[in-house]
Amino acid sequence: MRLRGKALAFVSLLVLAGVVRESDITRDPLLLVNYLKTVTRTQPEVGWLCVVTPGGRIQASNDLNLFGMERKAVNVPPMLDVMTEPVDYRGANLGHVEVGFDRRIADAQLRGSLHQLIGRLAVLGGFTLIIGLICSFLLARDLTEPIGKLSEAAASLTEGKEDVPLEIQRADELGDLARSFEEMRTRLKELDRMKDDFVHSTTHELRTPLGAIEAHANAIIEDLEAARDNPPANLEDWLSSLSHIKQNCARLGRFVNAMLDLAKIERGKMEINPRDISLSEIVEEVALFFNPQIEERGIHLLRRIPPELPLLLADPDALHQVFANLIGNAIKFTPQGGQIEITAEEVFPHQARIQVSDTGPGIPREFMGKLFGKFEQAKDRPKSSGTGLGLAICKALVELHGGKIGAVSRLGRGSTFFFTLPLAGPEPVYAERAAGEESAQTA
């Protein structure tokens, strides 16, 4: 507080010295008197104002009774802090000025100012606290409302209600969480649909051959019971029933094997042993296997594999399974007298592109995106006895070799399935790549 009083005294001292100079220059003593009156009236903490001439007499003061007295003869009250400043003008000494502050009044004013400041800070703090509480409430509600909606949606999901709307449109982390939840819910719906399709497909694939096996077995049993005392006149019927039993057992075996293969692939347990193999030899083996069906239906199987095509680096069993699925599907959907064509060509970089085309009815456009999914079969295609796993297995086996698989189709004009496999031997340095590397090294 005393430091503040001294600062104010110093400022007043400098102002008073300036007024003395101005009064001397203008020869206007009233200027000095009026300033002293103004300070006395407006600044009660100033308890002593005095202008002393070079001769030591009081020229002006806030106490008019001291005018003309010797400065040494006047004692300043002890509660005042007095500061002195000489007044010079153009090398001539005009005397000095004195300013004294009352410590008690200055301290009281400072305490009053501090109390006012504290009061204002308290009001401002209270207002800020209220605003903070309101903002906290609004923010908490803004956060808890979408969290509550997410919680309700999650609870509904556990109850099997997958269509409860989740109306959260935000651009922050809660919005990202809501979108992730929606994606998860969509994925769960898809998984539920796939599960239902799996159950339906599995029960259908198992029930149909089992029913046929049971019917033919019962027929054979009845015939054997009737033939105990008579020679077997219906031997051909028995052989036909046994043939049906064998076919249905083979169908069940194919379905179970496909399920086991797919399970191995999804668990990462399927192992392949790539080696140098001839594409033509694999195609001939698969064509020989399907030859009875091809001849029965009068289908033309064309093989356009260039003799200069390098060997493939692939697992022969896996490649045999891929061709068996693709050619088998082509035979099923190619009409009587139709055509199936197998082509191959070398493509960059160091791969072979293989195609299996047919002249069947084609695949609907809306089904193309699900073509390589599990248990997926186009609903409006001719009835098939397949399991819906063949293309999914083809895709997995091709990708295990580092290749890609796809299909194009036009309704009424057939379909083409294509896939890529790596070629055997070291990868050659192609002219385009060598030129690029040379330019990179030059740069």
DAQUIDA-V171107 format. One record per residue. N is the residue number from 1. RES is the residue in one small letter. PHI is phi as a letter, one per 40 degrees, with the letter a starting at -180 (* if undefined). OMEGA is omega as a letter, one per 30 degrees, with the letter a starting at -180 (* if undefined). Layout:
((N;RES;PHI;OMEGA) (N;RES;PHI;OMEGA))
//
This chain:
((1;m;*;l) (2;r;c;l) (3;l;c;l) (4;r;c;l) (5;g;c;l) (6;k;c;l) (7;a;c;l) (8;l;c;l) (9;a;c;l) (10;f;c;l) (11;v;c;l) (12;s;c;l) (13;l;c;l) (14;l;c;l) (15;v;c;a) (16;l;c;l) (17;a;c;l) (18;g;c;l) (19;v;c;l) (20;v;c;l) (21;r;c;l) (22;e;c;l) (23;s;c;l) (24;d;c;a) (25;i;c;a) (26;t;c;a) (27;r;f;a) (28;d;b;a) (29;p;c;l) (30;l;c;l) (31;l;d;l) (32;l;c;a) (33;v;c;a) (34;n;c;l) (35;y;c;l) (36;l;c;l) (37;k;c;a) (38;t;c;a) (39;v;c;a) (40;t;c;a) (41;r;c;a) (42;t;c;a) (43;q;b;a) (44;p;c;a) (45;e;c;l) (46;v;c;a) (47;g;c;a) (48;w;a;l) (49;l;b;a) (50;c;a;l) (51;v;b;a) (52;v;b;l) (53;t;c;l) (54;p;d;l) (55;g;c;l) (56;g;g;l) (57;r;c;a) (58;i;c;a) (59;q;c;l) (60;a;a;a) (61;s;a;l) (62;n;c;l) (63;d;b;a) (64;l;c;a) (65;n;c;a) (66;l;c;a) (67;f;c;l) (68;g;g;a) (69;m;c;l) (70;e;c;a) (71;r;c;a) (72;k;c;a) (73;a;c;a) (74;v;b;l) (75;n;c;l) (76;v;c;l) (77;p;d;a) (78;p;c;a) (79;m;c;a) (80;l;b;l) (81;d;c;a) (82;v;b;l) (83;m;b;a) (84;t;b;l) (85;e;a;l) (86;p;c;a) (87;v;b;l) (88;d;b;l) (89;y;a;l) (90;r;f;l) (91;g;g;l) (92;a;b;l) (93;n;c;l) (94;l;c;a) (95;g;h;l) (96;h;a;l) (97;v;b;a) (98;e;b;l) (99;v;b;l) (100;g;b;l) (101;f;b;l) (102;d;c;a) (103;r;c;a) (104;r;c;a) (105;i;c;l) (106;a;c;l) (107;d;c;l) (108;a;c;l) (109;q;c;l) (110;l;c;l) (111;r;c;l) (112;g;c;l) (113;s;c;l) (114;l;c;l) (115;h;c;l) (116;q;c;l) (117;l;c;l) (118;i;c;l) (119;g;c;l) (120;r;c;l) (121;l;c;l) (122;a;c;l) (123;v;c;l) (124;l;c;l) (125;g;c;l) (126;g;c;l) (127;f;c;l) (128;t;c;l) (129;l;c;l) (130;i;c;l) (131;i;c;l) (132;g;c;l) (133;l;c;l) (134;i;c;l) (135;c;c;l) (136;s;c;l) (137;f;c;a) (138;l;c;l) (139;l;c;l) (140;a;c;l) (141;r;c;l) (142;d;c;l) (143;l;c;a) (144;t;c;a) (145;e;c;l) (146;p;c;l) (147;i;c;l) (148;g;c;l) (149;k;c;l) (150;l;c;l) (151;s;c;l) (152;e;c;l) (153;a;c;l) (154;a;c;l) (155;a;c;l) (156;s;c;l) (157;l;c;l) (158;t;c;l) (159;e;c;l) (160;g;g;l) (161;k;c;a) (162;e;c;a) (163;d;b;l) (164;v;c;a) (165;p;c;l) (166;l;b;a) (167;e;c;l) (168;i;b;l) (169;q;b;a) (170;r;b;a) (171;a;b;a) (172;d;b;a) (173;e;c;l) (174;l;c;l) (175;g;c;l) (176;d;c;l) (177;l;c;l) (178;a;c;l) (179;r;c;l) (180;s;c;l) (181;f;c;l) (182;e;c;l) (183;e;c;l) (184;m;c;a) (185;r;c;l) (186;t;c;l) (187;r;c;l) (188;l;c;l) (189;k;c;l) (190;e;c;l) (191;l;c;l) (192;d;c;l) (193;r;c;l) (194;m;c;l) (195;k;c;l) (196;d;c;l) (197;d;c;l) (198;f;c;a) (199;v;c;a) (200;h;c;a) (201;s;c;a) (202;t;c;a) (203;t;c;l) (204;h;c;a) (205;e;c;l) (206;l;c;a) (207;r;c;a) (208;t;c;l) (209;p;c;l) (210;l;c;l) (211;g;c;l) (212;a;c;l) (213;i;c;a) (214;e;c;a) (215;a;c;a) (216;h;c;l) (217;a;c;l) (218;n;c;l) (219;a;c;l) (220;i;c;l) (221;i;c;l) (222;e;c;l) (223;d;c;l) (224;l;c;l) (225;e;c;a) (226;a;c;a) (227;a;c;a) (228;r;c;a) (229;d;b;a) (230;n;b;l) (231;p;c;a) (232;p;c;l) (233;a;c;a) (234;n;b;l) (235;l;c;a) (236;e;c;l) (237;d;c;l) (238;w;c;l) (239;l;c;l) (240;s;c;l) (241;s;c;l) (242;l;c;l) (243;s;c;l) (244;h;c;l) (245;i;c;a) (246;k;c;a) (247;q;c;a) (248;n;c;l) (249;c;c;l) (250;a;c;l) (251;r;c;l) (252;l;c;l) (253;g;c;l) (254;r;c;a) (255;f;c;a) (256;v;c;l) (257;n;c;l) (258;a;c;l) (259;m;c;a) (260;l;c;l) (261;d;c;a) (262;l;c;l) (263;a;c;l) (264;k;c;a) (265;i;c;a) (266;e;c;l) (267;r;c;a) (268;g;g;a) (269;k;c;a) (270;m;c;l) (271;e;b;l) (272;i;b;l) (273;n;b;a) (274;p;c;l) (275;r;a;a) (276;d;c;a) (277;i;b;l) (278;s;c;l) (279;l;c;a) (280;s;c;a) (281;e;c;l) (282;i;c;a) (283;v;c;l) (284;e;c;l) (285;e;c;a) (286;v;c;l) (287;a;c;l) (288;l;c;l) (289;f;c;a) (290;f;c;a) (291;n;d;l) (292;p;d;l) (293;q;c;a) (294;i;c;a) (295;e;c;a) (296;e;c;a) (297;r;c;l) (298;g;g;a) (299;i;c;l) (300;h;c;l) (301;l;b;a) (302;l;b;l) (303;r;b;a) (304;r;b;a) (305;i;b;a) (306;p;c;l) (307;p;c;a) (308;e;c;l) (309;l;c;a) (310;p;c;l) (311;l;c;l) (312;l;c;l) (313;l;b;a) (314;a;a;l) (315;d;c;a) (316;p;c;l) (317;d;c;l) (318;a;c;l) (319;l;c;l) (320;h;c;a) (321;q;c;l) (322;v;c;a) (323;f;c;l) (324;a;c;l) (325;n;c;a) (326;l;c;l) (327;i;c;l) (328;g;c;l) (329;n;c;a) (330;a;c;l) (331;i;c;a) (332;k;c;a) (333;f;b;l) (334;t;c;a) (335;p;c;l) (336;q;d;a) (337;g;g;l) (338;g;c;a) (339;q;b;l) (340;i;b;a) (341;e;b;l) (342;i;b;a) (343;t;b;l) (344;a;a;l) (345;e;a;l) (346;e;c;a) (347;v;b;l) (348;f;c;g) (349;p;b;l) (350;h;f;l) (351;q;b;l) (352;a;b;l) (353;r;b;a) (354;i;b;a) (355;q;b;l) (356;v;b;a) (357;s;b;l) (358;d;b;l) (359;t;b;a) (360;g;c;a) (361;p;c;a) (362;g;g;a) (363;i;b;l) (364;p;d;a) (365;r;c;a) (366;e;c;a) (367;f;c;a) (368;m;c;a) (369;g;c;a) (370;k;b;a) (371;l;c;a) (372;f;b;l) (373;g;c;l) (374;k;c;l) (375;f;f;a) (376;e;b;l) (377;q;a;l) (378;a;c;a) (379;k;c;a) (380;d;c;l) (381;r;c;l) (382;p;d;a) (383;k;d;a) (384;s;b;l) (385;s;c;a) (386;g;c;a) (387;t;c;a) (388;g;g;a) (389;l;b;a) (390;g;d;a) (391;l;c;l) (392;a;c;l) (393;i;c;l) (394;c;d;a) (395;k;c;a) (396;a;c;a) (397;l;c;l) (398;v;c;a) (399;e;c;l) (400;l;c;l) (401;h;c;a) (402;g;g;l) (403;g;c;l) (404;k;b;a) (405;i;b;l) (406;g;a;a) (407;a;a;l) (408;v;b;a) (409;s;a;l) (410;r;b;a) (411;l;d;l) (412;g;g;a) (413;r;b;l) (414;g;g;a) (415;s;b;l) (416;t;b;l) (417;f;b;a) (418;f;b;l) (419;f;a;a) (420;t;b;l) (421;l;b;l) (422;p;c;l) (423;l;c;l) (424;a;c;l) (425;g;g;l) (426;p;c;a) (427;e;c;a) (428;p;c;l) (429;v;c;a) (430;y;c;a) (431;a;d;a) (432;e;c;a) (433;r;c;a) (434;a;c;l) (435;a;c;l) (436;g;c;l) (437;e;c;a) (438;e;c;l) (439;s;c;l) (440;a;c;l) (441;q;c;l) (442;t;c;l) (443;a;c;*))
//
